[in-house]
């Protein structure tokens, strides 16, 4: 990781890989590369995996990113600059703030579904982010523990849930444009994307029932 970052700025950095019940040699490859590997008890989903990683992070700040590195790891410098400048506890990588930074786009249908999802998210969850689903977010670790310990969703709607909880907890979040390239071979089906719409309703229901307190 250090080869992609300003090593002088980052006194401590660890790479944590969360294995979500893989059936291949992911665990051994990650360990051989020097990563700390956390293994879920079974296949539990992206939301569960990210929560597992954030709650186990050892540094003062925790970045979570997709395994395909759609956003290059060096883009964390932009998130770090934003939280320092804004005094924020959370930085949200965004593909929508500056679409010129998107080098390889998703198929048109996926992009259309994403725009509809964002409109529904704004209506149901009341958040003003232009892109909640980019898998590149930086949390002050203490704030991350405060948020992720209250997370209830294991699916792809968890991004909205944790940002919703952060707002409820009074934690300042900043949205930052980042480079992003679609990587072929994703295992995320459109069906799972549609299920995330239901997660928006679950977030609203959980909030009304006081489950995030």
matplotlib code that plots the C-alpha trace (Angstrom):
import matplotlib.pyplot as plt

x = [0.0, 2.8, 4.1, 0.9, 0.9, 3.0, 4.8, 6.0, 2.4, 1.2, 3.2, 1.2, -0.8, -2.3, -4.2, -7.1, -8.8, -12.2, -12.9, -16.6, -16.8, -14.7, -14.1, -10.8, -7.3, -8.1, -7.1, -3.6, -2.9, -3.9, -1.7, 1.2, 0.9, 1.2, -2.5, -4.3, -7.1, -10.4, -12.8, -16.5, -18.2, -20.0, -21.0, -22.8, -22.7, -20.8, -22.3, -21.4, -17.8, -17.2, -18.5, -16.2, -13.2, -14.0, -14.6, -11.3, -9.2, -6.2, -5.3, -6.7, -8.4, -10.0, -10.5, -12.7, -12.4, -13.7, -11.3, -11.2, -9.7, -12.2, -10.9, -7.1, -5.8, -3.9, -7.2, -7.3, -5.1, -8.1, -10.3, -7.6, -7.2, -10.9, -11.4, -8.4, -9.8, -13.4, -12.8, -14.9, -15.0, -16.2, -15.2, -17.3, -15.7, -18.1, -18.4, -21.1, -19.5, -17.1, -18.0, -14.9, -13.0, -14.9, -12.5, -14.6, -18.3, -20.7, -23.3, -26.0, -28.7, -26.6, -25.9, -29.6, -30.5, -27.9, -29.4, -32.9, -31.5, -29.9, -33.2, -35.0, -32.3, -32.7, -36.5, -36.6, -33.4, -33.1, -29.4, -28.0, -25.1, -24.9, -23.3, -23.6, -22.7, -19.1, -17.1, -14.4, -15.0, -12.8, -13.8, -12.1, -11.9, -13.5, -16.4, -16.5, -16.9, -19.7, -21.5, -20.8, -21.6, -25.2, -25.4, -28.1, -28.0, -25.7, -26.6, -25.7, -27.9, -25.5, -23.7, -26.9, -27.4, -24.0, -24.1, -27.6, -26.4, -23.4, -25.7, -27.9, -24.8, -23.8, -20.7, -19.7, -19.3, -17.9, -18.4, -15.2, -14.9, -12.5, -11.2, -13.2, -13.1, -15.7, -14.0, -15.5, -16.3, -18.4, -20.4, -23.0, -26.1, -28.8, -31.1, -29.0, -29.0, -32.8, -32.9, -31.0, -34.1, -35.9, -33.0, -33.9, -37.2, -35.6, -33.3, -36.4, -38.2, -35.3, -34.9, -38.6, -38.3, -35.3, -33.0, -30.0, -30.0]
y = [0.0, 2.4, 2.4, 4.2, 6.7, 9.4, 7.2, 10.2, 11.2, 7.7, 6.5, 3.3, 1.5, -2.0, -3.8, -5.8, -8.3, -9.6, -13.0, -13.5, -17.3, -17.7, -21.1, -20.4, -19.5, -15.8, -16.2, -17.7, -15.2, -12.2, -13.5, -14.2, -10.5, -9.3, -8.5, -9.2, -11.5, -11.6, -14.5, -14.3, -17.4, -17.8, -15.8, -12.8, -10.0, -6.8, -4.8, -7.5, -7.7, -4.0, -3.8, -6.6, -4.8, -1.4, -2.7, -4.6, -1.7, -0.7, 2.7, 6.2, 6.2, 3.4, 3.3, 0.7, -0.1, -2.7, -5.6, -4.7, -1.3, 0.6, 3.7, 3.6, 3.4, 6.6, 8.5, 8.2, 11.3, 13.3, 12.0, 12.7, 16.3, 16.8, 15.6, 17.8, 20.8, 20.4, 19.0, 16.0, 12.5, 10.8, 11.2, 9.7, 9.0, 10.0, 9.2, 11.8, 15.1, 15.0, 12.4, 13.3, 11.3, 8.1, 6.5, 3.3, 3.6, 1.0, -0.3, 2.2, 0.2, 0.1, 3.8, 4.5, 2.3, 4.1, 7.5, 6.3, 4.8, 8.1, 9.9, 7.4, 7.6, 11.4, 11.0, 8.2, 8.7, 12.4, 12.4, 14.9, 12.9, 12.5, 9.1, 6.9, 3.6, 4.2, 1.6, 4.1, 5.8, 7.0, 7.0, 8.3, 4.9, 6.0, 7.5, 4.3, 2.2, 4.5, 4.1, 0.5, -0.9, 0.3, -1.0, -3.6, -4.2, -6.8, -6.1, -3.4, -0.8, -0.6, 2.4, 4.5, 3.1, 4.0, 7.5, 7.9, 6.8, 9.2, 12.1, 11.0, 10.9, 14.4, 13.3, 15.6, 13.9, 15.4, 14.1, 14.0, 13.4, 10.4, 8.6, 5.4, 2.7, 0.0, -3.4, -6.2, -9.5, -8.1, -10.6, -7.9, -8.7, -6.2, -8.1, -7.3, -3.7, -3.7, -5.3, -2.3, -0.2, -2.3, -1.5, 2.2, 1.4, -0.7, 2.2, 4.5, 1.8, 1.2, 4.9, 5.3, 2.4, 3.9, 1.1, 3.4, 5.1]
z = [0.0, 0.8, -2.8, -3.8, -0.9, 0.6, 3.1, 5.1, 5.8, 6.9, 9.9, 10.2, 7.5, 7.4, 4.7, 6.0, 3.7, 4.7, 3.3, 2.9, 2.7, -0.5, -1.9, -3.7, -2.3, -1.5, 2.1, 1.3, -1.4, 0.8, 3.7, 1.4, 0.2, 3.8, 4.5, 7.8, 6.9, 8.7, 7.8, 8.1, 9.6, 6.2, 3.2, 4.8, 2.3, 1.6, 4.4, 7.0, 5.5, 5.7, 9.2, 10.2, 8.7, 10.2, 13.7, 13.6, 12.1, 14.3, 12.8, 13.6, 10.1, 8.2, 4.5, 2.9, -0.8, -3.2, -3.9, -7.6, -6.8, -9.1, -7.4, -7.2, -3.7, -4.1, -4.3, -0.5, -0.5, -1.8, 1.0, 3.6, 2.3, 2.4, 6.0, 7.2, 5.3, 6.4, 9.9, 8.9, 10.4, 7.2, 3.5, 0.8, -2.6, -5.4, -9.1, -9.6, -8.5, -11.4, -14.0, -16.1, -13.5, -14.6, -17.1, -17.8, -17.4, -16.2, -18.8, -19.5, -17.6, -14.5, -14.6, -15.1, -12.1, -10.1, -10.8, -9.9, -6.7, -5.7, -6.3, -4.2, -1.5, -1.3, -0.9, 1.6, 3.6, 3.2, 2.6, 0.1, -1.3, -5.1, -4.9, -1.8, -3.5, -4.6, -2.5, -1.4, 2.0, 4.8, 8.4, 11.5, 13.2, 16.5, 14.4, 12.3, 15.4, 16.6, 13.3, 12.2, 15.7, 15.0, 11.4, 10.9, 7.1, 5.6, 1.9, -0.6, 1.1, 4.0, 2.4, 2.9, 6.3, 7.7, 6.2, 7.7, 11.1, 10.8, 10.3, 13.2, 15.4, 14.4, 12.5, 9.7, 6.3, 3.1, -0.5, -2.6, -6.4, -7.1, -10.1, -10.9, -13.6, -14.0, -13.8, -15.8, -14.0, -11.2, -9.2, -8.3, -10.2, -11.1, -8.9, -5.8, -7.0, -7.0, -3.5, -2.3, -3.0, -0.3, 2.1, 1.8, 3.3, 6.0, 7.0, 7.4, 9.4, 11.7, 12.3, 13.1, 15.5, 17.3, 16.4, 15.7, 19.1]

ax = plt.figure().add_subplot(projection="3d")
ax.plot(x, y, z, "-o")
ax.set_aspect("equal")
plt.show()
